[in-house]
Structure formats: structure tokens, C-alpha cells
Amino acid sequence: MAKRSSSSGYLVSSEPSVYTPPPPSVRVTDKDLPAIKDWAVGKTYTVTMKVKMVHHAEGKEYSGLESDKNPKEHSAKLEIVSIKPADDEKK
């Protein structure tokens, strides 16, 4: 249970917090994917991407965090070669 600290006024929890990493994301412009001009925030769309792997890392090398459950987690940096909306997403 969180309690308010008397010195700082912030809520302080006595329970340990568990870090949950955010899902991967990409940022594109309408030059990359013109269809985004007609899309709405909060809706889900399907796109097809062709990517090139430009970096690969294993374990602590990338994230600095190593999980007991998955000490050899792999990560990659991907460069988008091409991106297009799925046929059913085109207007």
C-alpha cells in the first residue's frame, strides 16, 4: 500500500515495483506511409514492413537488464526498408 511521505509529499510504496518494458514502437511520417493522414489515434491498423537488421545484441549488452528467466534474451535494431498498409487498410 502506498503512503504519502511526510518530507516530500510523494506517494511511497513499501511493495517492490516490477519494471515492465514498453512494447516496441516505430515512428513514421506521411512520406513513409501516406495512409496515416487518414488514420485515427487509438485505432489499430495492419501494415507490412520490410526491415534490415542493423544491430543484434544478446543478454545484458543492449538493455543493461538481465532476467533470471531469460538470461540470453536477444534484441535487435531494425531499419525499415519499406512499409505499406495492408490491402484492407487502403482507402
ROFIPA-797637 format. One record per residue (C-alpha): x negated, y, z. Coordinates in pm, 1 decimal, padded with zeros to 6 digits. Example, Ala and Ser with C-alpha at 12.3 -4.5 7.8 and 13.67 -1.06 7.14 Angstrom:
BEGIN
{xx: -01230.0 yy: -00450.0 zz: 00780.0}
{xx: -01367.0 yy: -00106.0 zz: 00714.0}
! end
This chain:
BEGIN
{xx: 00000.0 yy: 00000.0 zz: 00000.0}
{xx: -00128.7 yy: 00344.1 zz: -00086.0}
{xx: -00162.8 yy: 00608.5 zz: 00184.1}
{xx: -00239.3 yy: 00977.3 zz: 00144.3}
{xx: -00590.4 yy: 01072.7 zz: 00254.7}
{xx: -00586.3 yy: 01344.3 zz: 00518.3}
{xx: -00910.0 yy: 01500.2 zz: 00393.1}
{xx: -00848.2 yy: 01507.0 zz: 00017.9}
{xx: -00471.0 yy: 01471.7 zz: -00009.6}
{xx: -00510.7 yy: 01199.5 zz: -00275.2}
{xx: -00337.7 yy: 00863.6 zz: -00254.9}
{xx: -00583.5 yy: 00596.0 zz: -00144.5}
{xx: -00513.3 yy: 00224.6 zz: -00176.3}
{xx: -00654.8 yy: -00032.0 zz: 00063.2}
{xx: -00599.5 yy: -00302.4 zz: -00200.8}
{xx: -00872.4 yy: -00364.7 zz: -00460.3}
{xx: -00786.5 yy: -00242.1 zz: -00806.7}
{xx: -00829.0 yy: -00458.5 zz: -01113.4}
{xx: -00957.7 yy: -00296.2 zz: -01430.6}
{xx: -00754.6 yy: -00379.5 zz: -01737.7}
{xx: -00922.5 yy: -00261.6 zz: -02056.9}
{xx: -00702.4 yy: -00081.0 zz: -02310.1}
{xx: -00613.7 yy: -00262.5 zz: -02631.8}
{xx: -00833.0 yy: -00191.9 zz: -02934.4}
{xx: -00724.9 yy: 00104.9 zz: -03144.3}
{xx: -00814.9 yy: 00277.6 zz: -03469.6}
{xx: -00773.6 yy: 00636.3 zz: -03583.1}
{xx: -00689.7 yy: 00714.7 zz: -03944.7}
{xx: -00586.6 yy: 01024.0 zz: -04138.7}
{xx: -00330.5 yy: 01058.4 zz: -04415.2}
{xx: -00624.6 yy: 01044.9 zz: -04656.9}
{xx: -00694.1 yy: 00690.8 zz: -04533.3}
{xx: -00330.6 yy: 00583.0 zz: -04509.1}
{xx: -00084.7 yy: 00828.7 zz: -04674.1}
{xx: 00218.0 yy: 00638.5 zz: -04537.2}
{xx: 00154.7 yy: 00773.0 zz: -04184.7}
{xx: 00308.8 yy: 01105.2 zz: -04289.8}
{xx: 00649.8 yy: 00934.1 zz: -04286.7}
{xx: 00597.9 yy: 00717.1 zz: -03975.8}
{xx: 00731.6 yy: 00791.3 zz: -03626.9}
{xx: 00538.6 yy: 00786.9 zz: -03299.2}
{xx: 00631.2 yy: 00485.8 zz: -03085.7}
{xx: 00739.3 yy: 00265.2 zz: -03376.7}
{xx: 00539.5 yy: -00041.0 zz: -03478.4}
{xx: 00409.9 yy: -00080.3 zz: -03833.3}
{xx: 00218.3 yy: -00352.8 zz: -04013.8}
{xx: -00096.2 yy: -00270.3 zz: -04209.1}
{xx: -00355.4 yy: -00474.2 zz: -04392.8}
{xx: -00717.9 yy: -00380.6 zz: -04333.2}
{xx: -01038.6 yy: -00496.2 zz: -04491.4}
{xx: -01324.2 yy: -00444.1 zz: -04244.5}
{xx: -01701.3 yy: -00475.8 zz: -04240.4}
{xx: -01871.6 yy: -00582.9 zz: -03916.6}
{xx: -02146.7 yy: -00330.8 zz: -03840.7}
{xx: -02237.8 yy: -00442.8 zz: -03487.4}
{xx: -02196.9 yy: -00757.1 zz: -03278.1}
{xx: -02256.7 yy: -00795.3 zz: -02904.7}
{xx: -02229.1 yy: -01077.3 zz: -02652.9}
{xx: -02168.6 yy: -01057.3 zz: -02277.4}
{xx: -02296.5 yy: -00750.5 zz: -02089.8}
{xx: -02468.9 yy: -00597.9 zz: -02391.9}
{xx: -02164.9 yy: -00396.6 zz: -02503.7}
{xx: -01926.3 yy: -00338.4 zz: -02215.8}
{xx: -02154.3 yy: -00346.1 zz: -01915.4}
{xx: -01897.5 yy: -00573.9 zz: -01751.1}
{xx: -01932.0 yy: -00948.6 zz: -01740.1}
{xx: -01633.5 yy: -01155.5 zz: -01639.6}
{xx: -01672.2 yy: -01474.0 zz: -01435.0}
{xx: -01400.4 yy: -01624.8 zz: -01653.1}
{xx: -01567.6 yy: -01536.5 zz: -01983.3}
{xx: -01938.0 yy: -01453.5 zz: -01935.2}
{xx: -02007.9 yy: -01484.2 zz: -02308.6}
{xx: -01737.8 yy: -01250.1 zz: -02436.6}
{xx: -01812.4 yy: -01123.2 zz: -02785.6}
{xx: -01735.4 yy: -00774.7 zz: -02914.0}
{xx: -01780.6 yy: -00607.9 zz: -03249.8}
{xx: -01781.2 yy: -00268.1 zz: -03411.7}
{xx: -01584.8 yy: -00279.5 zz: -03736.0}
{xx: -01588.3 yy: -00026.8 zz: -04019.1}
{xx: -01264.7 yy: -00000.1 zz: -04216.3}
{xx: -01336.2 yy: -00066.5 zz: -04584.4}
{xx: -00971.8 yy: -00032.3 zz: -04692.1}
{xx: -00633.4 yy: -00001.0 zz: -04524.0}
{xx: -00282.9 yy: -00013.4 zz: -04666.4}
{xx: 00071.1 yy: -00054.2 zz: -04533.6}
{xx: 00237.0 yy: -00392.9 zz: -04570.2}
{xx: 00478.4 yy: -00412.6 zz: -04865.9}
{xx: 00781.6 yy: -00385.7 zz: -04637.7}
{xx: 00639.0 yy: -00067.0 zz: -04475.4}
{xx: 00602.3 yy: 00126.7 zz: -04804.4}
{xx: 00861.8 yy: 00388.1 zz: -04891.8}
! end
